Amino acid sequence: MTNYWWVNQTYYDEKDHKNENISAAVETVNGGVVPTHKRAKEMDSGDIILCYKRQLGVVFRIGLVRRPSDKPEWDKWKEYDQGPAHKVAVHYEDLMPTIPLAKFAASAYKYRIKGYPINKNYDVQQGYIHCFNEDGLASIMASQETVWPDWCELEKSKQKCKKMKAVALGIT
């Protein structure tokens, strides 16, 4: 079964994309646990990851998990932070054009589940990794014309996308 994930990207996360992985610290430098980081160990091969760039307010990349994190590895994820982290190997594709949050937030919010990234104000929750689902992905796909990778041919999403576009255009 394919799982869907939403990852909030920051400046520091760009190195992960160059290395084609997601790296999530097991604990903070103070010994605390970041709940959204724990989700990295739940990712499995074949899972789909949507990457959101908070600074720009867009979904800009989609990823396919190639290899899950078997066990934490030592990592330096910022110039001053280092320690054990879950590293997940991911194949990324940039989305062209990127998709602004304003185009899909209201429709994607309807499909929220526990740990969902979009809140009732149609804004993105704080945190790194959030749970997502195929219906949410379909609503994003329906929000604008964007080139999706061939491996992202999700039958349910494509059907739902076509139906949502027809409703939006008044064609039933």
HUVEN-V747085 format. One record per helix or strand of 2 or more residues. SS is the DSSP state (helix for helix, strand for strand). FROM is the first residue (numbers start at 1). LEN is the number of residues. If there is no record, write none. Layout:
SS;FROM;LEN
SS;FROM;LEN
//
This chain:
strand;4;6
helix;11;8
strand;21;5
helix;35;8
strand;48;6
strand;58;10
strand;73;3
strand;83;18
helix;101;9
strand;129;4
helix;134;10
helix;150;3
helix;155;15
//
